[in-house]
Amino acid sequence: MKGMSVRSYKTDDIIFVEDQVAVILDGVVHMKSHAENVLPPKLLAKYEQGDIIGYEKADKGLSKKVETWCLVKHPTEVAFFSPRDFDVIAIFNFIVSLELARAK
């Protein structure tokens, strides 16, 4: 798909989402933060196949904070999109779901 890149990660790799939207294709990722405590960092979320990280409209920017990172718990594949491209996909999926609901 145009505008998408896929990356593979090994266990214990660290992912910084930064200015992208990430979709977990396979594997398990934990989002952690040291905003409150450096040691141990706080577990904020567990992500699995199909989960989305870095979509500010959904997580209110939590995944973009400097003190937040993602730790790969099992070998993982992640698809990355620009926020603009992801918005287009999200709108398209919403329209399709509306059309499917109307067809029922």
Secondary structure, DSSP 8 states (H G I E B T S, - for coil): -TTEEEEEE-TT-EE--TTSEEEEEEEEEEEEE-SS-SSS-EEEEEE-TT-EES-HHHHTTGGGSTTEEEEEEEEEEEEEE-HHHHHHHHHHHHHHHHHHHHH-
